[in-house]
């Protein structure tokens, strides 16, 4: 029996500090890879497309995201000094920043170049990451303000806004397609969505883990059968991807920070929940000094890794939650798996063909997959609200949603009657996720 094995929990075969052996370690790492690789590839692709990056920058961001995910996972797992949770905690680009980055990018001057735009987004994200590092030393205060109810409301709003965007993209794709292609694209969209949905709702955890990659593959196969789609020939400038330090000059925008800040705060509280869950499935304490130090290190690691990602040309990183299911599935919580997984992510990111292929995924397939993921985000937020606060939480959600969407129309209404609205205030009111989060914070305190 391996050292650290808990007889009371037959599901945990290898504990945090155990060494499962090369074969089992590799298999467990591959299981984790399947659980997160589609998300790590899709999130930066969607952010890059949403903010309007060119093909070269998009490919760089995707490759960099994989490599940075490996480095960040290694930092979280190793726990270097006070940085990192010391758990098998996997890092990757956060979906929460897709709509937020797109909205922030739209507020920059139209003449902003591709590199300048990326520089403002990454530079401001680095400041946001630094703020998370500082807040990691004040977690008790943060948790009083950003409660599970506030987090759930914000995640639900975020999922709904992203879902609306994905459905809008799908509609535009069908609307601009030829009369012959439109029904084929619609069928590809439905086929991809149904495939992911069927797998994701199975009791078999293996089916759930591969649902998104399998759905994407099924959609591509259907596109090939119906329209003769094939990935364009890939011409690579270099055989290996080389990560660059500061690929663009970093800039800071107070306005962009104001837009990103609510998402950083919510992402911080999500990380607290994820690390707590990982501690639980790894049979580690979820209270006391050791737990608090692990929690603080994990949140600090999130902030540090986001700053690191910005300096290397990738978008904000966060701790993923789906890997807790993999730990339950494999019964292996060993940090050794995290080290191997980090290496696999770095190797994948070092292959330019990976990012070049991802960029060619047809919109019909990608929009269907993202629609499912965004609907899942909204459902997760709603579930958090119901689980933690029930009727009171649903009241906070209703007030926040109605208030946030009413505020969208306030600047135009005030302008129409001759009242001036400060530019920053008008921009913030136009982003319901940010205003909804602020309303939820206030209402949650009032009804407590």
C-alpha positions in Angstrom: 0.0 0.0 0.0 1.5 3.4 -1.0 2.5 5.8 1.8 -0.3 8.3 2.6 -3.1 6.0 1.5 -6.3 6.7 3.4 -8.1 3.4 4.2 -11.3 5.4 4.9 -11.5 6.5 1.3 -11.0 3.6 -1.2 -11.2 6.1 -4.1 -7.9 7.8 -3.2 -5.2 5.3 -4.2 -2.2 7.7 -4.3 -2.0 10.7 -2.1 -0.5 14.1 -2.6 3.1 13.1 -1.9 3.0 9.5 -3.2 4.8 8.3 -6.3 2.5 6.2 -8.4 5.2 5.0 -10.8 6.0 6.1 -14.4 3.2 4.2 -16.1 0.3 5.2 -13.8 1.7 8.8 -13.6 1.7 9.2 -17.4 -1.8 7.7 -17.8 -3.2 10.0 -15.1 -1.5 13.0 -16.7 -3.0 12.1 -20.0 -6.4 11.9 -18.4 -6.0 15.4 -17.0 -4.8 16.6 -20.4 -7.9 15.3 -22.1 -10.0 17.1 -19.5 -8.5 20.6 -20.1 -6.8 20.7 -23.4 -9.9 21.8 -25.4 -10.5 24.6 -22.9 -6.9 25.8 -23.0 -7.0 25.9 -26.8 -10.5 27.3 -27.2 -10.4 30.2 -24.6 -7.4 32.1 -26.1 -8.7 31.4 -29.7 -12.1 33.0 -28.7 -10.4 36.0 -27.0 -8.1 36.6 -29.9 -11.0 36.5 -32.4 -13.2 38.6 -30.2 -10.6 41.4 -29.9 -9.7 41.2 -33.6 -6.2 39.9 -33.5 -4.6 38.9 -36.8 -3.8 35.3 -37.7 -0.1 35.5 -36.7 -0.9 37.0 -33.3 -3.7 34.5 -32.8 -1.4 31.5 -33.4 1.2 33.0 -31.1 -1.4 33.5 -28.3 -2.7 29.9 -28.6 0.8 28.3 -28.5 1.9 30.7 -25.7 -1.3 29.8 -23.7 -0.4 26.1 -23.8 3.2 26.6 -22.8 2.3 29.2 -20.1 -0.4 26.7 -18.8 2.4 24.1 -18.4 4.6 26.6 -16.6 1.8 27.9 -14.4 0.7 24.4 -13.5 4.2 23.5 -12.5 4.4 26.6 -10.3 1.0 25.8 -8.6 2.0 22.2 -8.0 5.5 22.8 -6.8 4.6 25.5 -4.4 7.7 27.7 -4.7 8.0 29.5 -1.4 4.6 31.2 -0.8 3.6 30.9 -4.5 1.3 28.0 -5.4 -1.1 25.7 -3.6 1.1 22.6 -3.6 -1.8 20.6 -5.0 -2.4 18.9 -8.3 -4.0 22.1 -9.5 -4.1 22.8 -13.2 -3.9 26.3 -14.7 -5.2 27.6 -18.0 -6.6 30.7 -19.8 -9.9 31.7 -18.2 -13.1 31.7 -20.2 -14.3 34.5 -17.9 -12.2 37.1 -19.8 -13.6 36.4 -23.3 -16.5 38.9 -23.3 -14.7 41.2 -20.9 -11.6 41.5 -23.1 -13.8 42.0 -26.2 -15.7 44.8 -24.5 -12.5 46.4 -23.2 -10.9 46.2 -26.6 -13.9 47.9 -28.2 -13.4 50.9 -26.0 -9.9 51.6 -27.3 -9.4 54.1 -30.1 -10.2 52.7 -33.6 -6.7 53.5 -34.8 -5.1 51.3 -32.2 -2.8 48.9 -33.9 -2.9 45.1 -33.4 0.3 45.2 -31.1 -0.9 48.2 -29.2 -4.3 46.6 -28.5 -2.7 43.4 -27.3 -0.3 45.5 -25.2 -3.1 47.4 -23.5 -5.0 44.2 -22.7 -2.0 42.2 -21.4 -0.4 45.2 -19.6 -3.7 45.9 -17.8 -4.2 42.2 -17.0 -0.7 42.2 -15.4 -1.8 45.0 -13.1 -5.0 43.0 -12.3 -2.8 39.9 -11.6 -0.7 42.1 -9.2 -3.9 43.1 -7.4 -4.9 39.5 -7.0 -1.4 38.9 -5.4 -2.0 41.7 -2.9 -5.6 40.5 -2.2 -4.3 37.0 -1.5 -3.1 38.3 1.9 -6.6 39.6 2.7 -8.7 36.6 1.8 -11.0 36.9 4.9 -12.0 40.4 3.9 -12.4 39.6 0.3 -14.7 36.6 1.1 -17.0 38.9 3.1 -17.5 41.1 0.1 -17.3 38.6 -2.8 -19.7 36.0 -1.3 -20.6 32.8 -3.1 -23.9 34.5 -4.0 -22.1 37.4 -5.7 -19.8 35.0 -7.5 -22.7 32.9 -8.7 -24.6 35.9 -10.0 -21.6 37.2 -11.8 -20.8 33.8 -13.4 -24.4 33.4 -14.5 -24.4 36.9 -16.1 -21.1 36.1 -17.7 -22.4 32.8 -19.1 -25.6 34.5 -20.5 -23.7 37.3 -22.1 -21.2 34.9 -23.7 -24.0 32.6 -24.8 -25.8 35.5 -26.5 -22.6 36.4 -28.3 -22.0 32.8 -29.5 -25.6 32.6 -30.8 -25.1 35.9 -32.5 -21.9 34.7 -34.2 -23.7 31.5 -35.3 -26.6 33.5 -36.7 -24.2 35.8 -38.6 -22.4 32.8 -40.0 -25.7 31.3 -41.3 -26.9 34.7 -42.6 -23.8 35.4 -44.7 -23.5 31.8 -46.0 -24.8 30.9 -49.5 -28.2 29.3 -49.9 -26.6 25.9 -50.4 -24.2 26.1 -47.5 -26.5 27.5 -44.8 -28.5 24.3 -44.1 -25.2 22.3 -44.1 -23.6 24.7 -41.6 -26.7 24.5 -39.4 -26.6 20.7 -39.4 -22.9 20.8 -38.5 -23.7 23.2 -35.6 -26.5 21.0 -34.3 -24.5 17.8 -34.7 -21.6 19.2 -32.8 -23.8 20.5 -30.0 -25.8 17.3 -29.7 -22.6 15.2 -29.6 -21.1 17.3 -26.8 -24.4 17.3 -24.9 -25.0 13.6 -25.1 -21.5 12.8 -23.8 -21.5 15.5 -21.2 -24.7 14.3 -19.6 -23.6 10.6 -19.3 -23.0 9.0 -15.9 -19.8 7.6 -17.3 -17.1 10.1 -16.2 -14.9 9.2 -19.2 -17.6 10.3 -21.6 -17.9 13.6 -19.7 -14.2 14.2 -19.8 -13.9 13.8 -23.5 -17.2 15.5 -24.4 -15.7 18.7 -25.8 -12.8 17.3 -27.8 -15.0 14.5 -29.1 -17.7 17.0 -30.1 -15.2 19.1 -31.9 -13.8 16.1 -33.8 -17.3 14.9 -34.7 -18.2 18.4 -36.0 -15.1 18.5 -38.1 -15.8 15.0 -39.5 -19.4 16.1 -40.4 -18.0 19.3 -42.1 -15.7 17.1 -44.1 -18.5 14.7 -45.1 -21.1 17.4 -46.0 -18.9 20.2 -47.5 -15.6 18.5 -48.2 -14.0 20.6 -45.6 -10.3 20.0 -44.9 -7.7 21.8 -42.8 -5.7 24.1 -45.1 -2.1 23.1 -45.7 0.0 24.4 -42.9 3.1 26.4 -43.7 5.3 26.8 -40.7 8.1 29.4 -40.4 9.8 27.3 -37.7 9.6 23.7 -36.6 9.3 24.6 -32.9 7.4 27.4 -31.1 9.7 29.6 -29.1 8.1 31.6 -26.2 9.1 35.3 -26.2 9.5 37.6 -23.3 7.4 40.7 -23.9 6.4 39.9 -27.6 4.5 43.3 -27.4 5.2 46.4 -25.3 2.8 46.4 -22.3 0.6 49.4 -21.7 -1.9 50.3 -18.9 -5.4 51.7 -19.3 -7.4 52.7 -16.1 -10.6 52.2 -18.1 -9.7 48.6 -19.2 -8.8 47.8 -15.5 -12.2 49.1 -14.4 -13.9 46.7 -16.9 -11.6 43.7 -16.0 -11.6 44.2 -12.2 -15.0 42.6 -11.3 -13.9 39.5 -13.3 -10.6 39.3 -11.5 -12.4 39.5 -8.1 -14.9 36.7 -9.1 -12.1 34.6 -10.6 -10.3 34.9 -7.3 -13.3 33.6 -5.3 -13.7 30.8 -7.9 -10.0 29.8 -7.3 -10.8 29.6 -3.5 -13.6 27.2 -4.3 -11.5 25.1 -6.7 -8.5 24.8 -4.3 -10.9 23.8 -1.5 -12.4 21.1 -3.7 -9.0 19.9 -4.8 -7.9 19.8 -1.1 -11.0 17.8 -0.3 -10.6 15.1 -3.0 -6.8 15.0 -2.2 -7.6 14.2 1.5 -6.0 17.4 2.7 -7.3 19.6 5.4 -10.0 22.2 4.5 -9.7 24.2 7.6 -6.9 25.4 9.9 -3.5 27.0 9.3 -2.2 24.6 6.7 -5.4 25.0 4.6 -5.2 28.8 4.8 -1.6 28.8 3.7 -2.4 26.5 0.8 -5.3 28.7 -0.1 -3.3 31.9 0.0 -0.5 30.3 -2.0 -3.0 29.1 -4.7 -4.6 32.5 -5.1 -1.2 34.2 -5.0 -0.2 31.7 -7.7 -3.1 32.7 -9.8 -2.2 36.3 -9.7 1.5 35.6 -10.3 0.8 33.3 -13.2 -1.5 36.0 -14.8 1.4 38.5 -14.5 3.7 35.9 -16.0 1.3 35.1 -18.8 1.0 38.8 -19.7 4.8 39.1 -20.0 4.9 36.1 -22.3 2.0 37.1 -24.5 -0.9 35.0 -23.1 -4.2 36.0 -21.5 -5.1 35.8 -17.7 -4.7 32.4 -16.1 -6.9 30.7 -13.5 -7.2 27.4 -11.7 -9.4 24.9 -13.5 -12.1 22.9 -11.6 -12.7 20.0 -14.0 -9.5 18.3 -12.9 -11.1 17.5 -9.5 -13.2 15.0 -11.4 -10.1 13.4 -12.9 -8.6 13.0 -9.4 -11.8 11.2 -8.3 -11.7 9.1 -11.5 -8.1 8.0 -11.3 -7.7 7.9 -7.5 -4.4 9.7 -8.0 -3.8 13.1 -6.3 0.0 12.9 -6.6 1.9 16.1 -7.4 4.1 13.9 -9.6 1.2 13.8 -12.1 1.1 17.6 -12.1 4.8 17.7 -13.1 4.3 15.3 -16.0 1.1 17.2 -17.1 3.0 20.5 -17.1 5.6 18.9 -19.4 3.0 17.6 -21.7 1.4 21.0 -22.0 4.8 22.6 -22.7 5.5 20.0 -25.4 2.1 20.5 -27.1 2.6 24.3 -27.0 6.0 24.0 -28.6 4.5 22.4 -31.7 3.3 25.3 -34.0 1.1 22.8 -36.0 -1.2 22.6 -33.0 -2.1 26.3 -32.9 -2.1 26.5 -36.7 -4.7 23.7 -36.9 -6.9 25.2 -34.1 -7.2 28.5 -36.0 -8.7 26.6 -39.0 -11.7 25.1 -37.1 -14.8 26.2 -39.0 -17.1 28.6 -37.3 -20.1 26.2 -37.4 -18.2 23.7 -35.2 -16.5 26.2 -32.9 -19.6 28.2 -32.2 -21.6 25.1 -31.3 -18.9 24.0 -28.8 -18.6 27.4 -27.3 -22.4 27.8 -27.0 -22.5 24.6 -24.9 -19.6 25.7 -22.7 -21.2 29.2 -22.2 -24.6 27.7 -21.3 -22.7 25.5 -18.9 -21.1 28.5 -17.3 -24.5 30.2 -16.9 -25.9 27.0 -15.4 -23.0 26.7 -13.0 -23.5 30.3 -11.8 -27.2 29.6 -11.2 -26.4 26.4 -9.3 -24.0 28.3 -7.0 -26.7 30.9 -6.2 -29.3 28.1 -5.4 -26.9 26.0 -3.4 -25.5 28.7 -1.2 -28.5 31.1 -0.7 -31.6 29.5 -2.3 -34.5 32.0 -2.3 -32.4 35.0 -1.1 -29.8 34.2 -3.7 -32.4 34.0 -6.5 -33.7 37.4 -5.4 -30.2 38.9 -5.6 -29.8 37.3 -9.0 -33.1 38.7 -10.3 -32.3 42.2 -9.0 -28.8 42.2 -10.4 -29.8 40.9 -13.9 -32.7 43.4 -14.2 -30.6 46.3 -12.8 -27.6 45.5 -15.0 -29.6 45.3 -18.3 -31.7 48.5 -17.4 -28.4 50.4 -16.8 -27.4 49.5 -20.4 -30.1 51.9 -21.7 -29.6 54.7 -19.1 -26.8 56.6 -20.8 -28.8 57.0 -24.1 -31.9 57.9 -22.1 -30.2 60.6 -20.2 -28.5 61.9 -23.3 -31.8 62.1 -25.1 -33.1 64.5 -22.4 -30.0 66.7 -22.5 -28.2 65.3 -19.5 -24.5 64.5 -19.9 -23.1 61.2 -18.7 -19.4 60.8 -17.9 -17.7 58.7 -20.6 -16.2 56.1 -18.1 -19.6 55.8 -16.4 -21.4 55.2 -19.8 -18.9 52.6 -20.8 -19.2 50.7 -17.6 -23.0 50.8 -17.7 -22.8 49.3 -21.1 -21.2 46.1 -19.7 -23.9 44.3 -17.7 -21.5 41.7 -16.2 -19.5 44.4 -14.4 -22.6 46.4 -13.3 -24.4 43.2 -12.3 -21.5 42.1 -10.1 -21.5 45.5 -8.4 -25.3 45.5 -7.9 -25.0 41.9 -6.5 -22.4 43.0 -4.0 -24.6 45.8 -2.7 -27.8 43.9 -2.6 -26.3 40.8 -1.0 -25.0 43.0 1.8 -28.4 44.7 2.3 -30.5 41.6 2.4 -28.0 39.6 4.6 
